[in-house]
Amino acid sequence: MSEDPVRYEKKDHVAYVTMNRPEVLNAMDRRMHAELAGVWDDVEADDDVRAVVLTGAGDRAFSVGQDLKERARLTEEGVEASTFGSSGQPGHPRLTDRFTLSKPVVGRVHGYALGGGFELALACDIVIASDEAVFALPEVRLGLIAGAGGVFRLPRQLPLKVAMGYLLTGRRMDAATALHHGLVNEVVPFAELDRCVAEWTESLVRAAPLSVRAIKEAALRSLDLPLEEAFKTSYHWEERRRASADASEGARAFAEKRDPIWTGR
């Protein structure tokens, strides 16, 4: 058995978060959720981190979602079953309902992304999948519900009839279909997955960090707003960006024909 359910490393402005239970296809238990909460807190607090890569250990799965053996044991112990969101559960708020995380998260998906694993991918900002990736929300076949955002995010990211087909049947979706529907940004052979993810993170790191955070916040917060209201809404990270030294650095660097030097301030 793996000793630590989460591996967390930082290098060159990128945080690497790995769900590390390959022996159970990276099924998420309460301990993993608790450790991930600390990781997301640290990611948000560390201004040196400009992007995150979320993946699963091993070569078989991103994550198959909730640890159902643990869930069965908890039910026997009288622990109430969960519903939508993670309130009152270990790791709250989890990535799937941590709506203020300002750093971009890149999902590196290989193998199975089922149930809560698929919901994690839906919560990522960018998803790079191997051509062997498989996505599904099988909760309906287990008397459960995709309560970590699947019920809400899939109809927002797919045409309604397509989303309902997957939600109501638990059918699986291959990587090519996910790409066709825009659920992933790129699909590559497994041997090229790390290279492709690195290309995306390098692009994110080269971008102005406050601009990235401002864009993510404004884009996600305004999704359900009328366009006129979206323009008039105040966004925390845009206020930070507008008043920052970085806001003038880009134009200055362009005029001086050099690469910009971002400070995040």
Disulfide bonds with the S-S distance in Angstrom:
none
